[in-house]
Every structure is written in C-alpha cells, then in structure tokens.
C-alpha cells in the first residue's frame, strides 16, 4: 500500500473526503517528526512507538579502495510495533 492508497483507505473508513484524509495524514506525519526532533517518543498504545535511536561512531571501509574510514555518529528514527499490531499480523 502506498501513500495514495492509504489516504483513500483512511477517507473511506473515517467518512472523510480524500483531501481531508490527506491533511490529517500530513498533520500526523508532521507531529511525529516534530516530536522526534525534540527527542520525545510517540506512543500509540497497542499500535507502536516511534522513537530516535543513536548510532555510535564506528570504523568502516571504503569498498572501492579498502581504505579504513570513520563513520560518524548519527541519530535515526525507529518504530517498535505494539502488541495489538503484532497479534493482528499473526
């Protein structure tokens, strides 16, 4: 399912116009991004948790030259599925 199909599904399930469903999805995405940027977690009980994971600086190799390089520390978004979501996929 892509974003367009998700918007159509939200619109039909919630009884909204597609444009309203699109704005609602965009607002949800924006709210999650803002929370993660601020270092917060977003927990939707039963569905899952969005959080930020930190990766430490580490050594790596350039695959073309074999030269050893330092890969800098970085932050990355993470999603952990909740029990209801896990159980519904079984």
Phi, psi and omega in degrees: 000129177261181184298319180298315179294324177296317178299317178298319180294317178298316181300315182289320181290324184263357181068037180250163171285156180301322181295323178291319178295322179296317178295322179295316179295318179297320178294320178298312179301315181297317180296319179294316180299315180298318180295317180293321177299325180280357179088009180271164172259152173242114183247123174250101187308127181089330182269305179162182183231130172263132179212178178247131178250141180254132176257134179284160173295140182212165178271146177214181179231141173287118184295338181279319185253342183081000181292138178283134180229163176258123177268119185293158175296148181208162175250143181220143179289150183221144176233129175245122182290142178275171184301314181301316179295315180299314182293329182284343182269343182303000000 
